[in-house]
Amino acid sequence: MTTHKYSSFEEIDEKLKILKLETEIDKESFKFDVLNFKKNISSTLFSGGISSLVQITILSFVTKKLSKILGKQS
């Protein structure tokens, strides 16, 4: 990360708005990825059997934990 010297409060406000929007985009992207992941898991469940069920349970647990961690960072 590089250091930047701002010349006005407007410049700082603009940068903060950009960072906030980037954070929102990242959150929405993560939500989209989780939904796609859940869809893929569902299709795997129907075709995989017991071992797939265990994998799905573990992956579901991990995604919930990641969601909580990312939610706390905002």
LOVEX-172248 format. One record per residue (C-alpha): residue in one letter; z, x, y. Coordinates in nm, 3 decimals, always signed. Each point is the difference from the previous one (the first is absolute). Layout:
<node aa="A" c3="Z" c1="X" c2="Y"/>
...
This chain:
<node aa="M" c3="+0.000" c1="+0.000" c2="+0.000"/>
<node aa="T" c3="-0.096" c1="+0.140" c2="+0.336"/>
<node aa="T" c3="+0.205" c1="-0.022" c2="+0.317"/>
<node aa="H" c3="-0.151" c1="-0.190" c2="+0.288"/>
<node aa="K" c3="+0.116" c1="-0.010" c2="+0.358"/>
<node aa="Y" c3="-0.040" c1="-0.338" c2="+0.161"/>
<node aa="S" c3="-0.076" c1="-0.037" c2="+0.367"/>
<node aa="S" c3="+0.111" c1="-0.361" c2="+0.044"/>
<node aa="F" c3="+0.201" c1="-0.280" c2="-0.155"/>
<node aa="E" c3="-0.322" c1="-0.196" c2="-0.047"/>
<node aa="E" c3="-0.133" c1="+0.278" c2="-0.219"/>
<node aa="I" c3="+0.320" c1="-0.007" c2="-0.207"/>
<node aa="D" c3="-0.016" c1="-0.379" c2="-0.031"/>
<node aa="E" c3="-0.362" c1="+0.018" c2="-0.114"/>
<node aa="K" c3="+0.084" c1="+0.258" c2="-0.266"/>
<node aa="L" c3="+0.294" c1="-0.210" c2="-0.121"/>
<node aa="K" c3="-0.225" c1="-0.306" c2="-0.029"/>
<node aa="I" c3="-0.251" c1="+0.200" c2="-0.202"/>
<node aa="L" c3="+0.272" c1="+0.130" c2="-0.231"/>
<node aa="K" c3="+0.138" c1="-0.351" c2="-0.047"/>
<node aa="L" c3="-0.345" c1="-0.132" c2="-0.089"/>
<node aa="E" c3="-0.057" c1="+0.285" c2="-0.243"/>
<node aa="T" c3="+0.332" c1="-0.082" c2="-0.166"/>
<node aa="E" c3="-0.098" c1="-0.366" c2="-0.032"/>
<node aa="I" c3="-0.336" c1="+0.098" c2="-0.150"/>
<node aa="D" c3="+0.176" c1="+0.224" c2="-0.252"/>
<node aa="K" c3="+0.239" c1="-0.281" c2="-0.096"/>
<node aa="E" c3="-0.282" c1="-0.250" c2="-0.048"/>
<node aa="S" c3="-0.197" c1="+0.255" c2="-0.200"/>
<node aa="F" c3="+0.302" c1="+0.054" c2="-0.223"/>
<node aa="K" c3="+0.041" c1="-0.375" c2="-0.050"/>
<node aa="F" c3="-0.368" c1="-0.027" c2="-0.092"/>
<node aa="D" c3="+0.035" c1="+0.287" c2="-0.248"/>
<node aa="V" c3="+0.305" c1="-0.165" c2="-0.158"/>
<node aa="L" c3="-0.190" c1="-0.328" c2="-0.040"/>
<node aa="N" c3="-0.291" c1="+0.179" c2="-0.164"/>
<node aa="F" c3="+0.244" c1="+0.186" c2="-0.222"/>
<node aa="K" c3="+0.159" c1="-0.328" c2="-0.109"/>
<node aa="K" c3="-0.343" c1="-0.147" c2="-0.079"/>
<node aa="N" c3="-0.086" c1="+0.304" c2="-0.209"/>
<node aa="I" c3="+0.332" c1="-0.020" c2="-0.180"/>
<node aa="S" c3="-0.055" c1="-0.366" c2="-0.081"/>
<node aa="S" c3="-0.336" c1="+0.070" c2="-0.158"/>
<node aa="T" c3="+0.150" c1="+0.292" c2="-0.194"/>
<node aa="L" c3="+0.282" c1="-0.221" c2="-0.125"/>
<node aa="F" c3="-0.241" c1="-0.245" c2="-0.156"/>
<node aa="S" c3="-0.194" c1="+0.273" c2="-0.176"/>
<node aa="G" c3="+0.269" c1="+0.262" c2="-0.074"/>
<node aa="G" c3="+0.298" c1="-0.120" c2="-0.200"/>
<node aa="I" c3="+0.363" c1="+0.118" c2="-0.005"/>
<node aa="S" c3="-0.053" c1="+0.358" c2="+0.120"/>
<node aa="S" c3="-0.190" c1="-0.133" c2="+0.300"/>
<node aa="L" c3="+0.285" c1="-0.241" c2="+0.071"/>
<node aa="V" c3="+0.246" c1="+0.290" c2="+0.017"/>
<node aa="Q" c3="-0.232" c1="+0.194" c2="+0.229"/>
<node aa="I" c3="-0.045" c1="-0.303" c2="+0.223"/>
<node aa="T" c3="+0.376" c1="-0.053" c2="+0.023"/>
<node aa="I" c3="+0.056" c1="+0.361" c2="+0.103"/>
<node aa="L" c3="-0.285" c1="-0.003" c2="+0.253"/>
<node aa="S" c3="+0.121" c1="-0.328" c2="+0.145"/>
<node aa="F" c3="+0.347" c1="+0.150" c2="+0.047"/>
<node aa="V" c3="-0.150" c1="+0.304" c2="+0.173"/>
<node aa="T" c3="-0.213" c1="-0.209" c2="+0.238"/>
<node aa="K" c3="+0.300" c1="-0.212" c2="+0.098"/>
<node aa="K" c3="+0.201" c1="+0.313" c2="+0.076"/>
<node aa="L" c3="-0.288" c1="+0.145" c2="+0.204"/>
<node aa="S" c3="-0.031" c1="-0.324" c2="+0.194"/>
<node aa="K" c3="+0.371" c1="+0.010" c2="+0.086"/>
<node aa="I" c3="-0.020" c1="+0.366" c2="+0.105"/>
<node aa="L" c3="-0.304" c1="-0.057" c2="+0.219"/>
<node aa="G" c3="+0.156" c1="-0.312" c2="+0.147"/>
<node aa="K" c3="+0.307" c1="+0.195" c2="+0.110"/>
<node aa="Q" c3="-0.213" c1="+0.263" c2="+0.175"/>
<node aa="S" c3="-0.150" c1="-0.244" c2="+0.247"/>
